[in-house]
Amino acid sequence: MTTKNLAQTLAAYATVDSAQVDSLFDKAFAKISSKIIVLDDDPTGVQTVHGVSVYTDWTETSIRAGFEEESQMFFILTNSRAFTAQETKDVHAEIAERIEKISKLTDTPYLLISRGDSTLRGHYPLETATLRETIEKQGTTKIDGEILLPFFEQGGRLTVDDIHYVVQGEEMIPAGETEFAKDRTFGYQASHLGDYIEEKTAGAFPKEQTVSITLEEIRALSTESMVTKLMGVHDFQKVVVNALTEQDVKIFSIALLEALAQGKQFLYRTAATFTKVIGNISSRPLLTAEELTDASSSHGGLIMVGSHVQKTTQQLDALRSLNELAFIELDAHLVQDAAIFAQEVERARTVAETFVANGKTAVVYTKRERLDLGPGMEEEELKLSVRISEAVTSIVHDFAHTPRYLIAKGGITSSDIGTRGLEVKRATVAGQVAPGVPVWTTGEESRFPHLPYIIFPGNVGSVETLKDVVQMLETHVN
């Protein structure tokens, strides 16, 4: 499959008047009163929104609190990308049952989104298939179809002619040809989303049955054409949405909202842009150091780096140019000996604590070389990776001093630190510190209340982005 030039691709499609699109969207959005619930498979899904709640459990108490909030949207962090398939199925069935129960008790309709990775990794189609099965068992609701919309502009994930691309520089690389497609747990081959669906569903939903929402009809504002397609979807048929800009998602959503108003029911497997658009969340400027940190604090910040994707390692290397930081390597390969590894974790934590207490920001990072036990040892490697993640999390949980700010690099790392290390039950999304890099404000119940917690996805930003964010935060110090 051939690559594309980004500038040429963007220039190939007609532009649309933004004011007209906004007006049409506002009219369509006014027709729905549903609570919008986003199940997030890692904490990075809030990377486009602000002013919404994130619940880190799915108890009836938390789900009811989300329904009772004034805000139309709330997130439930499942962190399912770190689960086994069976755990994922059990959790999603449990969540769907509780949502259905509370929806009936409060007489509140809902729209349910499965927010997944923009590079197509995750428990697909298991999550949405489980949600559909559970919801349909609970009552009279029939799910007509599933919307697939992995577009995420800030991360350079674009969809053209039903082919999903990852932008690298000025080049658009088919997703199936990137490192993400080689993921040890969630790997795939197809870049064409129709082929991807057929591949992932083992032929249950053939490519030929996929409904495509094209860029041509989006840019022509052919909402009637799109509504007609959506109204014809049945039996959990898949709908692929092409998009090069956030406005494309907004135009599609105008048609989607009209179809919903006419009674259609869908589930959604999307990246973060769709959640912002369908939730009618306004854009806001990036957060500043003044908004994020207390300049009077005498403590340094704490940066935890667990992700092993190439971009994270490159960003870590760039971060080293900031001489005022203290770098502490955690030798994760020692995990094979529990006693020795416990000593290594204790060493890393106490060294980091000393630096932070003395006003210096500490960067704790896992050894960059992956632990490879050889062929046929994938299951054992997974168990060891869980222990490594638990160790990284324990450093934050047991940390003796409140850092001035906390950055966690990597989806699973940031989830474990948020839920177990910081013991957050409910956080508020403050906004983004860089495009695609969200910030939580931790709740009163957490280990460090009101801490700015920066969730830095492993594969987002340029090589310099992590360094730029830290440099900005470090300049706001007395």
N, C-alpha and C positions, 0 to 999 in steps of 0.2 A: 504494500500500500504506500502511495507516495506522500511525501510531506507537502505542506503548503506554506507560502509566504504570508505572514500575518498582515502586513500593510496592504498587499494586493487583495487579500480575501476581504478585509474590512471595506476596501474601496469598491468592491464588486457589487455591493447591495445598496439600494436607494435608502436615503435617510427619511425619517418620519418626524413630523412636527411634534415636539415634546408637549406643548401646551394642549394640543388636541388629544394626545394619548392620556395625559393626566386627567383631563375632563371626562373622557370616556371611562377611565378606570374608576374615578370617584363615583360616578353614577352606578357602575356595576357593583362596586364594593358595598354601597349603601343597601343592596338587596339582601345581604347575608348578615345574620346575627350569631352565627355559630362561634363557639369557643374553638380556637385554633390550638391544637396540642401537637407539639413536636417531640418525637422520641429520638433522642440524639445518641448515636452509637459511640461517640467520644465527645469531649467537652468543646471541640473546635467548632461545632455547629452553630454557635452563637456569634460567629465571626462577622456577621453583617447587621446585627440588631443592637438595640440599646433600650434600657428602661424596662426590660422584661425579667421575669423570675426564672431561675433554674432550680428545680428540685432534684436532689441527688438520690432520692428513693422513690418508690412508687406505692407507698402505703395508701390506703383509702384516705387517711388524714391529709396527706400531701396532695393527692389528686383532687380531693374536695376543696382544699385551699386554693388550688389553681383555678378550679371552676368558679370559686366565689370571688376571685380577684376582680378588680375593676378592669384591668388590662384584658384585651381580647385574646392574647396569646400567652402561653407559658411552655417551658421546656421541661422534659423529664430526661435526666441523664441516665441512660441505661448502661453505657460503656460496653455494649454487647460485642464490639470488635475484639474484646479480650476474652469473650466467652467461648465455650464449646458450642457445637450446634444444638445439643440437647438443652443446655442452659439457656441458650437464646430462645429456643422454642418455648420453654417453660415460662420464662420471664415475659415474653410478648403475649402469651395466652393469659397470664395473670393480669398484666396491665390492661389488655383489651376488655377482660371481664369487669374490672373495676371501673374503667371509663364508662362502659355501657351502663353499669349499675348507677353510677353517680349522675350520668346524663339523664337517666329516667327519673331519678329522685329529684333532681333540680329542674327537670323539664327544659334542659338546655341542649340543643343540637351541637354537634362538634364536627370538626374537620381534622383528620388524623394524618400526620406526615411522618414518614420514616426518613430522617435526615441521615444520609450516608456520605461516604467519602467521594469527593469530586473526581477521583481517579479510579472509581468503580470497584474499590475493595470493600469487602464486608460480607455479612451473611445475607446475600441476595441469591435466590428469591425467598429464602426461609422466613425472614421477618415479616414481610408484607403478606405472604401466603398464610402465615399463622394468624396475623391480625384479621385477615378476611374470614378465615375459617371460624375463629372464635366469635367475631361480631355477628356473623350470619347465624351461628348456633344460638345466640342470645335472644334473638327476636325476629322481627319482620324485615330488618334492613337487608337489602341485597346490594352488594358491591358490584357495580357495572364494569369497572376497569381500573387500571393502574397507570398513573402518569410517571414517566421516567424523565427527569430533567436534571442532569448532572452538571449543567453549566455553572461556573463559578469564576467570574471575571478576575477577581483579585488574585486568584491562584493560577490564572492562565489556562482554564479548562473551558474549551469552546466546542460547540457541536455544529457541524455543517454537513448537509446531505446525509444526515443520520450517522455520521462518523464523529466520534469523540476524539478531541485533540488535546495535547498538553503543549503549551507554548514554552519554547526554550529560545530565548533571544528573539529573533525575528522569524523563527521557524516554528511551524505547527507540526508536532510529531503525533501520529496516530497513537492513541493511548495504549493499544495492545503491543506497541513496539518500545514502550518505556520500561524503566525499572519497576514501576508500580505493578505492571502486568505479571512480573516475575515473583510477586509476593509469595512467600513460602506457604501461607495459609489461604490466601484469597486470590491466587493467581488466575489469569484468564488469557485467552489468545485473541479474541475478536476486538476490533476497534469500532466496527459498524454496530450500532446499538441493537439493530434487529438480529444480527448474528450473535451478539453478546447475550441477548435474552434467550435465544434458542440454545446457546451453549450452556448457560447457567440453569436453564429449566430442563436440560437433557431432552430437548425436542418437544416438550409439552406445549410450548408456545412458539410455533415456527415463525421464522423471519417474515414470511409472506402474509401472516395475519396481523403483523404490527401496523398500527396506524401512525402515520408520520405527519407532524405539524411542521410545514416547511418554512424556511426563511422567506421564500418568495411571497407566501400568503401573509406572513407576519408583517413584512415591510410594506405590503400593499394594503394593510389594515383590513384584510378580508375576514373580519370577525364572523360573518355569517357562514362562510365556508368552514371555519374552524368549529363553530358551534354545531353545524351539521355533522361533521366528523365525530365530535364528542357525543352527540345524541345517538349516534349509531353504534357506539361501543357497547359490548355485552360480554357476559361470561368471563369477566376479569381480563378482558383483552388489554394488551399493552399499547400505550400511547407514548411515542418518542417525540420530544420537543427540541427543535433546533434553536440555537441562540448564540449570538456573537456579542450582545450587550445586555445590560440589565433591562433596558427598554424593551428588548425582544420578549423577555420574560413577562414584563408588564402587559404587553399587547396580547400575548397568549392568555394571560390571566383574565383579561376582559372577557374573552370568549368562554373561558372556564367558568367564571362566575355566572355568566348567563346560563350555561348548561346546568350548573348547580341550582340556579333559581327555577329551572324547569324540571327539577326533580332527579337529576342524575347523581349517582354516588360513586366516588372514586377514593382510592388510596393513593399515596404519593411516595415515590422513592426519589429523593432529590438531594442536591447539594444546598449550600447555605443561602444562595441568592433567592431561591423561590420562597424561603421562609420570610425573608425581609419584605418581598413584594406582596405576597398573599396576606401578610399580617399588616400591610399598609404602614410599615415602620419608616419614618422619615430618615433621610441621611443626616449625619451630623459630622462636624469636624473631628479629626483625630484628637485623642486625649493628649493633654500636655503634661509635662512634669509637675507643674504647679497643681494640676487637678489630681495627680496620682500619688504624690509623695508629700510627707511632712518634712519640710526643710529643717525643722528644729530637732529632728531625730538624730541622735548621735551614732546610731547603728548603721552598718552597711547593708546592702541588699544581699539576696541569696538567689542564685541561678542554678537550677537543676537540669542537667542535660542527659536524657535517656535515649532519645530517638537515634537510630543508626542509619537512616536514609542518607544518601550522599550529600544532599543539600544541608542537612544539619551539621555534618562533619565539616563542610566547607564554611558554614557560618561560625562554627566554633573556632576554626582556624583564623578567620577574620577577627573574631572577638579578642584574640590574643594580642592584637596590636594595641589594646588599651592597657597600658602598663600599670594603671592604678588598681587593677583587679588581681585577686589571688586565685590561682587555678589549682584544683585538687582532683587528681585522677582516682577514681574508685576502680580497683582491679576486679572487675566482675568475673574474671576467669577463675578466681579463687572460690567461687560458689560451690565447686564440687567437693570442698571440704568445709562442712558447716562451721566448725569451731574457728578455723583460720579465717573464714569469710566474715564471721561475726566480729573478729578483731579488726579486720580491714574496714568494716562499716563504722565501727566505733572510732577508729583513727580518723576517717574522713570527716565524721560529724564533729568531733572535738576540735580538729584543726579549723574547720569552717566556722565553728562557734567563736573561736578566739579571734579570727579575722573580723567577723561581723560585729562582735562586741567592741572592737577597737575602731569601728567606723569604716572598715574596708569591705567591699563587696566580694563575696566568695562565689566561685564557679565550681560546682561539683559535677563532674562528668564521668560517665562510665567508659571504660576502655573501648576504644573505637573498633578494634577487631572483633568481629562476631565470634561467639563461642561455637565451634564446629566440631561435633563429636563423630562425624563421619556418616556414611550411608546407613540408612535404616534407623537412625537415632533421633529422628525428628520429634517423637513424643517425649523423649527424655530431655531434649533441648528445650522444648516448650515448658516443661516443668521447671527447669533451671531458670528460664527467662522470667517465670512468675516469681521465683525466689529473689532474683535480681531486682525486679520491680518492687517487691515488698521491702527490700533493703533500702532502695532509694527513698521510698515513701517513709520508712521509719526514721530516716535522717531528719525529715521535716517534722514528723510527729514528735520526736524526742528533742527537738532543737530547744536550747535553753534560753534563747533571746528572740524577741520579735524583730524580724528583719524590716528594713525600711520599705522594701518591696520584695515580691517573690515572682520569679519567672520559672515556668516549667516548660521544657522543650520536648515536644512529642505528644501525640494524642493519648496513648495509654498511660504514659508517665504523668501527664497533667491530670488525667482522671483519677488515678490512684492517689496522687498528692492531694487533690481537692477533696475527695470523699473520705480517705483514710488518714492521710497525713494532717490535713487541716480540719477534718471532721465537719465539713460544711454540710448542712441539711438543706439550706435554701440560700442562694446567692442572688444578687442583682447584677445584671450585665450593665456595666458602666458605659461601654462603648468599645472602640478599638484604639490601640496605641500605634498601629501601623495597618495598612490594608490587609484584612484577613487575620489579624491578630487580636483576639478579644481580651477584655479585662473583666474579671469578676470583682465585686466588692463583697467580701465575706460577711456572713451573718453573725449576729451576737453569740450564737451557740458555738462558733468555730474556735479552734485553738488560738488563733490570732484574729480577733474581731476587727472588722472594717479594714482589713489588709487589702491593698491593691494586688490582686493575683492575676498575673499576665500569663495567658494560655497561648503558647507559641507553637503552632502546628509544625510538625517535622518538615513538611514539604512546601511551606509558604514563604514568599519573599525572595529577594535576591541574596547573593552571597553576603552583602553588607547589611542586610536589614536588622539582624540581631544586634550587631555592633552599633548601628545607628540608634536603636531603641535604648540600649544600655547607656550609650554616651549621653543621650538626651536626659535620661534619669540621673546620671551621675553629675551632670552640671548643676543640678538643683540641690546643692548641698552647701550648708553654711561652712 
